Amino acid sequence: MDDLEFRRHAYGEPSSQAEDFIQHINLHPKDAALVKELNDLDAKLTQALKIDVSDDLADKILLRQHITQHQAQRKSTGYLVAMAASIAFVVGISFSLLQLTPVNLSENALAHVYHEPRALSMDQNLAFEDVNFKLAGLTGMHNAKFVGQPGKIYFTTYCDFQGVQGLHLVMQGAHGKVTVFIVPIENRMVMEEVFADNKYQGLGFQAAGSYMLLVGEQAQDLNQVKSDIENTFI
């Protein structure tokens, strides 16, 4: 009998003599203590019913109604506890599977560009110190930083690569704006050095313990931005 089944059984019928229920109690002292408390409560409620029928019939009827309601609520509570535990279990499994799933950085980078078009129209006119402040908030990136201005920086914000937090920048390239993603290195990351679709082209490379992904329109010279970053990012 697993823990969820045991709790449903215990809250619904604590005095059960079912073999698997008794076996679970014998193997788990804490659960045995819970069953004892539930049985003690039932015993107290039963004792409370032992009143003189002739004198307190109305009280007994009311008490029985309260007991019935209490038992129904307890069964409902047991069900809700089991349901909550089940949901937590499913969420935990889903999160674990997410952490094991390979992350294609190229696909994610292109998806971010398409899904966040407003980033290309922003102009926050940022200094490299502003970017360093956000970099310090990334897991595993406390020592990575820019030591100089890599060019004009229009925009920066945090972004998510399937559970891994990265940094999204928009910088000035030779022929327009270039989107830059800085992502902490993890074993499940898969990076292509060159990628493209019908509208955008991209470059991927490593710098100072992180993955760098550059995305720009087909006519853009991404190598210039790559060089600017490599010369200023440590």
N, C-alpha and C positions, 0 to 999 in steps of 0.2 A: 504494500500500500504506500503510494507516494504521499508527500506532505499535503498537497491540495486535497486529495481524496480523504485523507485522515481528518483534516479540519472540517470538511463538509460533514463527515460522519460524526465527529465529536460534537459539533454544535447542534446537529439534528437529533442525535441519539447517544448521549454520553454514557449511558448504562449498557450499551450494546455488548453482547458477548460473541460477536462475530470473530472467527478465528484470526483473520488477518488484522482486525482492529486490536485485539488483545495482544497479538504478537508485536505490533508496532509500539504499543504502550510499554511493553516489557523491554524493548530495545532503545526507547527514547525517554529518559527520565523527565525532561522538560515537558514533553507532550503528556506524559502520565500525570504530571502536576496539574496541567490544564484540565484534563478529564476529571481529576479529583475535585477541582474547584467547581466545575459544571455540575457534577453529581451532588456536591454539598449544597449548591444553590437549589437544585431540584428537591433535595431533602427538606430544606428550609421552607420551600414553597408548599410542599406536601404537608408538612407539620402545621403550617399556617391554616390549612383547610380544616384541621381537626377542631372545629368549634361546635358548640351545641346547636344542632339544627333547629330545635324548637324555639330557641331564643334569638338566634342570629341567622336565620335562614336567608334573609335579604343580604346580609353582609357576605355570607358564603357565596351566594350567586354572583355578587359583584366581584368578589375576590377571584372566583373561577374565571370570570370574563377577563379580568386583568392578567391572570396567569396565561390564559389562552393567547391573549394578545402578545404577551411577553415572549412566549415560546415561538409564535409566528415571526416576531421581529428578530429573535435570535437566529432562526433558520435563515431569514432573509439576510441578516448580517453575515452569517457564515458563507452564504452564496456570494455576497458582494466581496468579502475578503478573498475568496477563492478566485473570483473573476478578476479582481485587481492584481492578484499574484500572477494569474495567467497572462494578463496584458503585459505586466512588467517582464515576464519571461520572454514573450514574443518580441518585445522591444529590444531586450538585451541580445537575443539571438540575431535580430536584424542588424543591430549596430555592430556586432562581432563580424557578421558576414560582410558588411560594408567596409570594415577595416581590412578584410582579406582580399577584396576585389581589386584587381589591377586598375590603375588610373592612367588612361591615355591622355597625356598632357596636351597634345596637339589638338585633339577633338574638343577637349574642355576649353582651351584657349579660344578657338574659333567660336564655340558656343557662347562664351562670355561676350565676345565682341558683338555678336548678333543680338544678344538679349539685353545689352546695355548700351544702346546707341547714344543715349544722352551724354555718356562719358566723352564722346568725341566733340561735343559742342561746348564743354565746360572750359573755363579759363580761370583757374585759381592762382596762376602765376606763383608756383611753389619754389621754395629754395630746397637744396638737397638736405638741409637740416630737418625740414618738415617731413621728408621721406624717411630719414633716419629714425625719427620719433615713432613712426608707425612700424618700421622694421623691428624695433625693440620689442614690440608686442607680439611678434610671431614666435611660435615655439621653435627652439633650436636656432634662432637667428639673432641672439642677443649681441654677438660680436661683429656681425656683418653690417657694413655701413658704406655710404658714399663719403669720399674724402674731398670731393669737389663737385661742382655743378656739371652734370653730364650733358647739359643742353637745357632748353626750355622745357619745363614740366608744367603741363596744363592741369593735371588732375591726378588724384590718388585716393584710393579707398581699399578696404579689405575685400577679399573675395574668397569663395569656397571651391576647392577642387576635391569634391566627393569626400568631405570630412576633414580635409587638410586646409587650414587657413593660409592664404597667400596675399600678395599685394598687387593691386591693379593700378598701373600708371598709364598716362597718355603723355607722350613726349613729341617734340618737334623733330621730324626727319628732314632729309634733303628735299623731298617733294611733297611734303604734307605730314599729317600726324601719324604716329606709330604707337600702337598699344603694346605695353610691356607688362608681363606677368612675372613676379618673383615668387617662387614656391620652394619651401624647405624640402630638402632631399629626403625621400623615404624609399624603402626597398620596393614597394609596390608601384612606384611611379614608372611609367613607360614614356620615354621622350624620343621624338624624331628630330633629327638635326635640320631637316628641310620638310616642309609640308605646305599644302595649298588647297584651295577649292576654286570655284569659278570666279570669285571676287577677290579673295585675299590670299596672300602668301605669308609664310611664317618661317622663322629660324628658331632653333632650340640649342642652347649651350649651357654649360655649367660655369658658375663663378662664385667664389667664396662660400662654398658649402650650400649652394642653392641652384635650382633650375631657373634659367632665364628663357622666356618665350617672347619673341617679338612678332607682332602681326601688323601688316600694313597692306595697302592696296597693291595690285600687281606691279604698278610702275614705281613703287617705292624702293629706295636703296636701303635695305635693312642692315647691311654690313657697316654702314657709317654709324648707325645707332649702336650696333653691337660693339664697335671699336670705342665709342664714347663711354659706354658702360664699363667695358673691360679696363679702361684707363682710370676710372674713378671709383670703382666698387671693390672693396676689399673685405 
